[in-house]
Amino acid sequence: PAGAVVGQSPSGGQLTRGETVTLTLSLGPRLVEVPNVFSQREEAAVAELEAAGFVVVVDYTFGGSVLGLVAGQDLTGEQPEGSTVTITVT
C-alpha cells in the first residue's frame, strides 16, 4: 500500500544516536489502463485483460454463454494492477 516502508538503509545492525536511517516508501500499486473489451468475443476479452495485468471474472447474462460476446465490464479507466475486472457475457 502507499506509504508502506519497502526498504531501509542500512538494512540492519546497530547505529548510534544521530546516525541516519533512510526509509524508502511505496507509492502504492501501479495504475494500468483497463482495456475496453465491449463486444469482443469472451476468449479474446479475457486474454486482453489478463495480458494487461488484471484478474478476470466472467458473469453470464443467461447463466451460460449464448453469443459469447462481452456486453459490459465493471471497471474502466486507470485501475490498480491486479484488480479484478468482471465482464458480462451474453
C-alpha positions as CSV (number, residue, x, y, z in Angstrom):
1,P,0.0,0.0,0.0
2,A,1.0,3.6,-0.5
3,G,3.2,4.9,2.4
4,A,4.4,1.4,3.5
5,V,8.1,1.0,4.2
6,V,9.6,-1.1,1.4
7,G,13.2,-0.6,2.1
8,Q,15.7,0.7,4.7
9,S,19.3,1.7,4.6
10,P,21.3,0.5,6.4
11,S,19.3,-2.7,6.3
12,G,20.3,-3.9,9.7
13,G,22.8,-3.7,12.5
14,Q,23.2,-1.1,15.3
15,L,23.5,2.6,15.0
16,T,24.5,5.2,17.4
17,R,22.3,8.2,18.3
18,G,22.4,10.8,15.5
19,E,23.2,8.4,12.6
20,T,20.9,8.4,9.6
21,V,18.5,5.7,8.6
22,T,16.9,6.2,5.1
23,L,13.5,4.7,4.5
24,T,12.0,4.0,1.1
25,L,8.2,4.3,1.0
26,S,5.8,2.7,-1.5
27,L,3.9,4.9,-3.9
28,G,1.2,2.3,-4.0
29,P,0.2,-0.1,-6.7
30,R,0.9,0.8,-10.3
31,L,-2.1,2.1,-12.2
32,V,-2.9,0.5,-15.5
33,E,-5.4,1.5,-18.2
34,V,-8.3,-1.1,-18.4
35,P,-8.8,-2.2,-22.0
36,N,-12.3,-1.6,-23.4
37,V,-13.4,-5.1,-24.3
38,F,-17.0,-4.3,-25.1
39,S,-18.5,-6.5,-27.9
40,Q,-15.3,-8.7,-28.1
41,R,-15.5,-12.5,-28.0
42,E,-15.2,-13.8,-24.5
43,E,-11.9,-15.6,-25.0
44,A,-10.2,-12.5,-26.7
45,A,-11.5,-10.2,-23.9
46,V,-10.2,-12.4,-21.1
47,A,-6.8,-12.7,-22.8
48,E,-6.5,-9.0,-23.3
49,L,-7.5,-8.1,-19.8
50,E,-5.2,-10.7,-18.3
51,A,-2.3,-9.5,-20.5
52,A,-2.8,-6.0,-19.1
53,G,-2.4,-7.4,-15.6
54,F,-5.9,-7.8,-14.4
55,V,-7.8,-10.8,-12.9
56,V,-11.0,-11.5,-14.8
57,V,-14.3,-12.8,-13.6
58,V,-16.9,-13.8,-16.2
59,D,-20.6,-13.3,-15.4
60,Y,-23.0,-14.9,-17.9
61,T,-26.3,-12.9,-18.6
62,F,-28.2,-16.1,-19.4
63,G,-26.4,-18.5,-17.0
64,G,-24.1,-19.6,-19.8
65,S,-22.6,-18.3,-23.0
66,V,-25.1,-17.9,-25.8
67,L,-23.5,-15.4,-28.2
68,G,-20.1,-15.3,-26.5
69,L,-19.8,-11.6,-26.7
70,V,-19.0,-9.1,-23.9
71,A,-22.0,-6.9,-23.1
72,G,-20.4,-5.0,-20.3
73,Q,-17.5,-4.6,-17.9
74,D,-17.4,-3.1,-14.4
75,L,-14.0,-1.3,-14.4
76,T,-12.8,1.3,-16.9
77,G,-10.1,4.0,-16.9
78,E,-6.9,3.6,-14.8
79,Q,-7.1,0.9,-12.1
80,P,-4.5,-0.7,-9.8
81,E,-2.6,-3.5,-11.5
82,G,-4.0,-6.9,-10.3
83,S,-7.6,-5.5,-9.8
84,T,-10.5,-7.8,-10.7
85,V,-12.5,-6.9,-13.7
86,T,-15.9,-8.5,-14.1
87,I,-17.2,-8.8,-17.7
88,T,-20.7,-9.7,-18.6
89,V,-21.0,-12.1,-21.5
90,T,-24.2,-12.8,-23.4
